[in-house]
Amino acid sequence: MTIHIVFVCLGNICRSPSAQGILEKLVNDAMLQDKITVDSCGTAAFNIGKHPDPRAIAACQRKGYSIEQQIARQITPVDYQRANYIISMDNINMMSVKAWAPDDYQGELSLFMRYGGGSEFSQIPDPYYHEANQFDGTIAVLEKAAKGLLAHLRKNHQI
């Protein structure tokens, strides 16, 4: 069985594509790419078709993650059909993800910081309206949560 992860933020150009790139690298480094797939999307439609924010790309590249080929998209019903985990970056996006989830959705809806040592209510702040150095801090938080998520997946799915 392949585990499908979808990360969600507002515009799919900063946090969720960065989380995708980070977890993809961790999965590849652990040679689990045949067991775990990773995707990302946004709740808003205003960035559809765009590449990630250049500041997010640069911050990820500084840490060895590649996100420049990703293209922003909005969450769709197919995500709910395929994903075992739909993981939001903050409460606002989590509310949208929950509101749009079909009644029969069998996967897990959670905040990403749940896996990063934060409480289930902790959020990853959006760096979009801040200076470029804020992105480095966001990447550090995303790395911690991604490592925690991978440990959770390995333990709970015996992979």
C-alpha positions, 0 to 999 in steps of 0.5 A: 500500500502506498501512503499519499500525503497532501500538504495544504496552505493558502496559495501553494507557493510558500509553505506547502510546496516547501513541506512537499520538497522537504518530505520528498527528500526525506522519503527519497533519502530513506528509500521509501519513495515506493511507499510514500508519495507527497503532493501539495496544494492551496485552498485559494485559487489565485496562484494556480499555475505559478511556481513557488515564491522565489524566496521559498525556492532560495530558502529550500535550495540553501538547505538542499531541497528542490521545489522550483519545478512545482506548480501551484494548484488548488485542492480538489475532490481527487485529493480527498479520494487519494490522500491518506493524510491531508495536512494543513499549515494553519487553522484557517486552511484546516477549516477549509479542508475540513469544510470541503471534506466529503462525509465519507473521507477516511484519511487523516486531517491534521495540522503539520505542527502536530508532528513537529513537537507542537500541540495539535493547535500549533500553526506554521506562520506564513512567511509571504508578507515578510522579509526573505530571512523569514523563509529560512525560519519557516524551512527550519520549522517545516524540517522538524515537522517533516522529520516527525511526520516521517517517524510517525508514518514509519511507526504507524505503517511499519515501513 
